[in-house]
């Protein structure tokens, strides 16, 4: 059932204390800019306002690449140190599985990356969905582009280079696991045509992410879209604009990949499920939990550091 704005109570939102407050390095030439945290409402005010461009000529695969890649980060905004603007790319896993590993609970993996099953507490609808990978069952959970790719095409992405469009399609800033039917219902609508049905707080986060994506990729908004976004964000001028390093955005590298950082193991239930780990950015807050498998070498390292019991047993908790 499509939720149109005419039927929504567009409550304002409160700022979330867990949003990132740090700066992200300035972009290198030729790639999408990194964004600095600040007021989401202030960033909205800076977006250009124009009518939608034509959808004619739009082709999802030809224009934005096949779904999905492991390339997020390579063509992303780069800091002076060359670090990834969207942490988590090049970890050997496709973006879809990265998002599922982070947004689902009770995750079961096939191999190191592929999510076979899990549970989504869908923030868009408030529903709890049991996901099982399969031709008939996978559509129950889809990866939502918060700024739909068709809308992005109509609001400036047509003029972007193919590598930057592929980056946009795989950027964790623009992605969340969502109820499949609700995502299908959204289609290519912007905030003036579709918003999540659930709590006003998540509608606020959703719109703030849309503003962040349009800021990063220099996309414009329509007049109706700006009105809808302003009403959602207007209840709290302190709402922080999400960035690539915000805990609800940043992907976690698999511990088996170079440069990964495992702070501690929260639960370790071999062989039924992978470990649940918490990773921390340098000087930043704890990012959201992700499900990964630990190699023997990683287990030994964690034991030496006191982060893993010598003989882990099912349902053990540290």
N, C-alpha and C positions, 0 to 999 in steps of 0.2 A: 504494500500500500504506500503510495507516494505521499510524502509529507511536504506540502507546499507551505510557503511562508504565511500565506493568508490564514492558515489554520493553526499557526504556532504562536505561543506566547513567547515573545522574544525577550526573555529576561536578560538583564546584564550579567556580567560575570565577575567573580572575585579573582584577584591575582593568586597564582599558585606559588607557594614558597619554594618549591623544588625546581623551578625553572632556572636555567643557567644564567649567571650574571656576568660572566667573563666575556672578554673580547675574542673574536676569531680573526686570524691574520688576514690582511688585505689580499685580494686575489692577484694572481699573475695575469699578464695580458693574454687575451684570447680565450679565457674560460669564464664560467659563471662566477660572479663575485661571491666571496664569503660574506656572511652577514654578521653584523655586530648586534649584540643584545641591546634592547631599549624598549620603548613603549610600542606595543603592537598597534595601538591607535595612532601613534605618531607616524609609524611606518605606513599605515593605511593612507594617511593624509598625503603622503609623498608619491603614491602610485598615480600614474597617468590614467585619466578617465576618457574612454573612447567607446564607440559602438563595437559590438562583435564584428570581426572580419568574417568572410565567407568560410564555410566548412568544405566547400568544393575542393577536390584534390587531396583531401586528407586520407591517408592510409596508415593505420596503426603500425604495421610492421615496416613498411617502406620508410616511414618518416621518423619513427621512434625506436626502431630495432626490434628484434625478436625478444619475447619475454622468456627468460630473464638472463642477466649476466652476472659475472663475478667481478666486473670491472669498476665498481663504484669506488671512487677515490683517485684513480689514475688520472682522469681528466677533470677532477673536481678542483675546487679552489685550493691553491697551494700557498702555504706560508713560506717565510724566508728559509725555514729549515727543511722545506720540502715535504712536510708532513701531510697526511691525508686530510682534506677538508671534511669528509664524511667518514668517520672512523668505521672500520669493519670491512672495507673492500679488500679484494685479493686474499681472502681467507680460504679459498678453495670451495666455497659454497655459493650457490646462486642466491640472488637477493631475496627471492620469494621464501626460500627456506630460512634465511637469516631473520626475516620478519616473523615468520611463524615460530621459530625457536624463541624469539623474544616476547611475543604477544600471547602465546598459548601456555597453559600449564599442563602438568601431567604428560609431558611430551615423551613420545617413544620415537627413536631414530632408527633408520635403516642406514647402516654405515655411519660415517662421521657427520653427515650434513642433512640428509633427506628426512623430513618429518613425516612419519608414518601415521601418527595419531596424536591427539591432544585435546585440550578443552579451551575454548575461547569464551571468556566473559565479555561479550561484545559491548563496547562502550557506545556504539551507535544506536542500538535498539534496547539494550539492557538484558538481552537474552543470553542464556548459557548454551553454547553449541558444542556438541561432541564431534570433532573432526576426525575423519578416517580417509586417508589417501586412497583414491580409486576413481575410475572413470565416472561412476554414478554418484559417488559420495563427496568428492573433492569440492564441487561447486557450493557446498554448504558454507564454506569459508573462502572468501576471495581476498586478494590484496587490493585495497582501495587506494587509488590515486586521489588524494584529497583535492588537488587541482586536477580535474579530469583531463586526460591527454587531448581529447577533442576540444575542450575549452581552452587549453593552453595553445593549441594550434590557431584558434580563432583570435587569441589575444596576444600574439607576438611570437609564439614559438616557430611559426612558419619561417621567420627570418633568421632563426638560429641555425648554426651549423649542425650537421647530422650527429657528430660526437656529443655536442652539448645537449641535443634533444634526447639522445640515448641516456645521458647522465640524468636528465630530468626524469625520465621514465623509471630509473632505478635508484633515485635519490631517497634515502630513508626519511629525509625531511618531509617528503610528500607521500609517504606510505604508511598504512596501518592495516592490520588484519581486521576483516569486517564480515558481518552477516552477508552471505552471498546474494540472496534475493533483494535485500535492501540496497546492496551495491549495484545490482542490475537495474533497480528502480531509479537510482540516481542518474545513471547514464552519463551524459556530458554536461549536466546542469552545474551552474555556479551557485553561490550562496543565496542568490535571489530566487532560485527555483527549488533547491533541496538543501536540507540540513538534517543532522541526526535527530532521531526522535527522543533520545534519552535525555538525561539531566542537562540543565542549562550549562553547568560547568564544563561538560564535554563539548557542547556546541561552541563555547567560547574558545576552548583549546583548538577545536577543529578550524574555526575561522582564523585564529592566530597563526596556525600552520599554513593555511592558504595564503595569508598575507606574506608570511615569510618566504614561501615558494615564489610568489609573484615578484617579491622584492629581489630575490636572488637571481632569477632568470629574466628580470626586466620585462615582465609581462604587464599588460594593462588590465583595468577593470572597467565594467560598464557602470553607468549611473545607478541602475537598479541594484547591481551587486554592491556598490559602495554604500548605498542606503542600508541594505540588509546587514552588511558587515559592521557598519557604524552602530546600528542598534544593538547588535550582539556584544560588541566590545565596549560600548559606551557606558556600561554600568561600572566599569573600573578602569580608570586611566593608568593604573599601576600594572596592568597585565603586561608581562614581559614577552617580547617577540622571541619565539623559539629560534635556536641556531643549530648548526650542524653538531655541536658538542652538547646540546641539551640532553639530559639523561633519558628523556622519553623519545629521543630521536636517534642518538648515536648507536650504531651497531657495535657488537663486540666481536673481535677476532676470535676464532676458535683457538683454544689453548695450544693446538697443534701447529698453529701458524706462527711465523716469525713475529716477534714483538708483542705477542699477546701477554696480558697481565692478569693472573688469577690471584685475587686477594685471599679468598678463603673458599672452602667448599661448604655449602649450606646443607646439602643433603646428598648422600651417595648410596645408591641402591643397586649395586651390581648383582646380577647382570640384567635386571629387568628394565632399568632406565638409566639414562646418562646422569652424570653429575649435574647439580645445579650450582652455578658459580656466580660470584659477585665480582665484577671488575671495577676498578676505579681509574678515572683519568688522572693525569698528573695535576695534583692539587685540586681536583674537582670533586663534586659529590658522587656518591655511588650511582652508577647507571642502573637501568632496570635489569632484572635477572634474565639470563639466557641459559638454554640447555645445551650442553656440549658433552662429548666423551673425553675422558682423560687418557692419555697414553701412559704406558708403564713408567716412562721417564718423568712425566709430569707428576704422576702419583708419588714417585720417590722424592722428587723435589719438594712437593707439598708436605710430605711426612717429615723431611728434614727441617722444614720451617714451622712445623707444628700445626699445619693447616689441615692435616688428614690423619686420622687414627691409623695406627700400624696395621690393624686388621679390621677394615670397615665391614659392617654388617648391615643387612637390610634395615631401612628406616632409621639408621643412625643419624644423628643431628649434631652438627658442630656450630 
